């Protein structure tokens, strides 16, 4: 980013000491010197010095991670992190993604790191999908399959009928999610 502001004017008498550092600050930047050598005392003429600023490399920004809801297509913020970057630089949100078993990176914003730490980058993930299969066991019949998202409510419990047999239950407990 570029710095901008109103020039600071100082009136000094001939021979007065000239400040070595500015009487002002720039949020997100560090004073790196003047554009020309500052004479230690005020000469007998008008002088103009421009401050040189270096972007801070430890400027805070916030990353918000949003997961797709398990039971609908909305998203929920599940984590907020504080990160640090260079003032005025662009952060690619895709570089901030997490490797997760329960969700897959979908998309992210890329933004410039604001000097005042107000930058918020949102990263979105879709839930990983799995197949839940109900079978007839060792009896002939067509399996029943459901594709569910990680964490989704399992409300399925098909009942099978096989001639000559009574359905007695499942070989494992059906999870709630």
Buried (B, 14 or more C-beta within 10 A) or exposed (E): BEBEEEEEEEEEEEEEEBEEEBEEEBEBBEBEBBEEEBEEEBEEEEEEBEBEBEBBEEBBBBBBBBBBBBBEEEBEEEEEEEBEBBBBBEBEBEEBBEEBEEBBBBEBBEBBBBBEBEBEBBBBBBBBEEEBEBBBEEEEEEEEEBEBBBBBEEEEEEEBEEEEEEEEEEEEEEEEE
